Structure formats: structure tokens, C-alpha cells
Amino acid sequence: MDILEKISRIILMGDKGGFMKIGGKSVTIFKMKNRKGYAAICDDHLTEGITQNQAIDRMEKAVNRTMKKLLRQKKN
């Protein structure tokens, strides 16, 4: 069972969820069923926030960290 299957068991999708893009990558935002707040999934990253905007902001930081790390590895 992969991570998305595990996560799909604990989320509640519907009018509380949404889709966005960060750097051309698709981001899924959803309300968590068993917790307060929202979560965002993108490119093997999972972030949480009290609001949708906080979850997106955290996702942007996570994706940027990964991109910087990959660029450093490519450079060496």
C-alpha cells in the first residue's frame, strides 16, 4: 500500500478540497477528517496547516527545499 492509499483512508474530500499548481506541479488540498486543519500533497510531499493558505505556504517551502537540494547534487 503506497502513501497516497494510506492518506486517502483518513481524508474527507468534497467542497473542502481543491487543486492548485506550484512550479507547474499539481497540488491537492483537502480537509483532514481526523485532525483540525488542512493538508496538501504534491510531488511526494505532505504538509499540514490550520488554514488552506498555511498548508500551501508550507508546501511551497518544501518543494523549494527539494529543488535546491537536487540542484546542489547535480552541481557536484
C-alpha angles and dihedrals in degrees: 000000000000127000095262092055090051092048093047089062092062103039134089113215125192135085089348093064132074148169130241139160131239117187091343092307121119117244123198117205122193143165112251115234099207099037141044115262139016138298133209128206124197134150096345092315126118121192133174133207140167090241132029090248092053091051090051093047090052090047091053090053092048093049092046091051091052093048092050091048092051092048091051091050091048091050093057 
